[in-house]
Amino acid sequence: MNPTMLYAMLVLAIVFEVLGTSAMQAAQHFTRLLPTLVMVVCYAVAFYFLSCTLKAIPVGIAYAIWSGLGIVLISVAGYFLFGQKLDFAAVLGLGLIIAGVVVLNLFSKSTIH
């Protein structure tokens, strides 16, 4: 499978994981049925796409990208959807996570280019 398709599947995995985590927040401890169902479906889709990427991307690299970008995106979603505030230290830390993912993808010989 070509690298573009692998990374597209990884991006889909990340997007569905963020959607699932957002639905978890909306599910309010599993007391709301629809957000709970959305969460379960999104996590299933996310893990399916993540598993597809592991055919060619090393698990440590895939998970670093998945978790790093997932953290940043769920923080942004929390800010806009749930009114959760981010202080300077949080924004700085999120910037460092993005920088780490960029360094990993641009300079590591462990990733597929």
C-alpha positions as CSV (number, residue, x, y, z in Angstrom):
1,M,0.0,0.0,0.0
2,N,1.4,3.4,-0.9
3,P,2.4,5.9,1.9
4,T,-0.3,8.4,1.0
5,M,-3.0,5.8,1.5
6,L,-1.5,4.7,4.8
7,Y,-1.3,8.2,6.2
8,A,-4.8,8.9,4.9
9,M,-6.0,5.9,6.9
10,L,-4.1,7.1,10.0
11,V,-5.7,10.6,9.7
12,L,-9.1,8.9,9.5
13,A,-8.2,6.9,12.6
14,I,-7.3,10.1,14.4
15,V,-10.4,11.9,13.3
16,F,-12.7,9.1,14.4
17,E,-10.9,8.8,17.7
18,V,-11.4,12.6,18.3
19,L,-15.1,12.2,17.4
20,G,-15.4,9.3,19.7
21,T,-13.8,11.1,22.6
22,S,-16.0,14.2,22.0
23,A,-19.0,11.9,22.0
24,M,-17.7,10.4,25.3
25,Q,-17.8,13.9,26.8
26,A,-21.3,14.4,25.5
27,A,-22.5,10.9,26.7
28,Q,-22.2,12.2,30.3
29,H,-21.0,8.9,32.0
30,F,-23.0,6.8,29.5
31,T,-26.3,8.3,30.6
32,R,-27.2,9.6,27.1
33,L,-27.8,6.8,24.6
34,L,-27.1,8.5,21.2
35,P,-23.7,10.0,22.2
36,T,-22.7,6.6,23.7
37,L,-23.6,4.8,20.5
38,V,-21.7,7.4,18.5
39,M,-18.7,6.9,20.8
40,V,-18.7,3.1,20.3
41,V,-19.0,3.3,16.6
42,C,-16.3,6.0,16.2
43,Y,-13.8,4.1,18.4
44,A,-14.5,0.9,16.4
45,V,-13.9,2.7,13.1
46,A,-10.8,4.5,14.6
47,F,-9.2,1.2,15.7
48,Y,-10.0,-0.4,12.4
49,F,-8.2,2.3,10.4
50,L,-5.3,2.3,12.9
51,S,-4.9,-1.4,12.5
52,C,-4.7,-1.0,8.8
53,T,-1.8,1.4,9.1
54,L,0.1,-1.0,11.2
55,K,0.7,-3.2,8.2
56,A,3.5,-0.8,7.1
57,I,4.0,1.9,9.7
58,P,5.8,0.7,12.9
59,V,3.4,0.7,15.9
60,G,5.5,3.1,17.9
61,I,5.5,5.7,15.1
62,A,1.8,5.2,14.3
63,Y,0.9,5.5,17.9
64,A,3.1,8.6,18.4
65,I,1.3,10.3,15.5
66,W,-2.1,9.1,16.6
67,S,-1.8,10.2,20.2
68,G,0.0,13.4,19.5
69,L,-2.4,14.7,16.9
70,G,-5.3,13.3,18.9
71,I,-4.3,15.2,22.0
72,V,-4.1,18.4,20.0
73,L,-7.3,17.9,18.1
74,I,-9.3,16.9,21.2
75,S,-8.0,20.0,23.0
76,V,-9.2,22.2,20.2
77,A,-12.5,20.4,20.1
78,G,-12.8,20.8,23.9
79,Y,-12.2,24.5,23.6
80,F,-14.8,25.1,20.8
81,L,-17.4,22.5,21.7
82,F,-17.3,22.3,25.4
83,G,-15.9,25.7,26.4
84,Q,-12.8,24.3,28.0
85,K,-10.1,26.9,28.4
86,L,-6.5,26.6,27.4
87,D,-3.9,28.7,29.2
88,F,-0.5,29.6,27.8
89,A,1.2,26.6,29.2
90,A,-1.4,24.3,27.6
91,V,-1.0,26.0,24.2
92,L,2.8,25.8,24.5
93,G,2.7,22.1,25.4
94,L,0.3,21.4,22.5
95,G,2.7,23.3,20.2
96,L,5.6,21.1,21.4
97,I,3.5,18.0,20.6
98,I,2.9,19.3,17.1
99,A,6.6,20.0,16.7
100,G,7.4,16.5,17.9
101,V,5.1,14.9,15.3
102,V,6.6,17.1,12.6
103,V,10.1,16.2,13.5
104,L,9.2,12.5,13.6
105,N,7.7,12.7,10.1
106,L,10.3,14.9,8.5
107,F,13.5,13.5,10.0
108,S,13.0,10.0,11.3
109,K,14.1,7.1,9.2
110,S,11.5,4.9,11.0
111,T,8.6,6.5,9.1
112,I,7.5,5.9,5.5
113,H,8.2,8.9,3.2
